[in-house]
């Protein structure tokens, strides 16, 4: 297991180097002039050139890249021209909002998709099986931003059941004392149940949007893996031995079908990181996704580069966690290259 983790980390280092190079190159070829944008429409050419010089944008690209890498080696992601703050502090302050939304979306999708996929596999051709196919097809087909807008239109505009999609809390509530950055956990630790209910109500629609997007591949993979396992010899032997259907289904079948499901979770979580950007814009969520979009519109390079690097680091760590879980579920995976 230790050798496998070291191999994965070695590959991850080269992957992150590639991300740094590609991100730097792409931000430099995007349309828009950073100096002209922040100097303002009334700025003279001399003022724009002076700002470009102060930002170091008049240097050759190779020299700019060398300065960027040297700053990264010191743990400096640069400063955001939009907020005036270091990019690292901006990302750290907004990361809990994105993490709370993404993790809850993944947990809700798991709670729905895994039982749904198991039931569809146990009763193929039944109403549950057809419903599973319908839900997975809809989840894959509907764009995540369209799902979010549709939920807002139905549950906020028409029915009035949901609060206004304007961030993590209602304007009349104050944020709980920061412990973890997760409003649900922090408000519960503080015993502030009014803020807890307010934060939970704001989370319902964006979490449901992400869950609908994520449950389709999880349910489909669970169904396919369970169908393959339920027809295997060891399951038939377990049934012939007189074991209860529940024991056969969970202890034998689902445990052996878990490996491809766990692999799918890594892919789904990476998709959620990308979908989170659109969901945050739809629901005015103050996470790192909306932060990166605002910086991209303003041609503010440092936040965009910091966001992509942060996503790459999380993706690498997630894949490492998936590899460890695979080794725990199936010892044969520990010796895989």
PyMOL commands that set and color helices and strands:
alter all, ss='L'
color gray80, all
select helices_A, chain A and resi 2-29+34-39+45-55+61-73+87-122+127-141+144-158+183-190+193-230+233-240+245-282+288-297+301-329+331-335
alter helices_A, ss='H'
color red, helices_A
deselect
rebuild
show_as cartoon
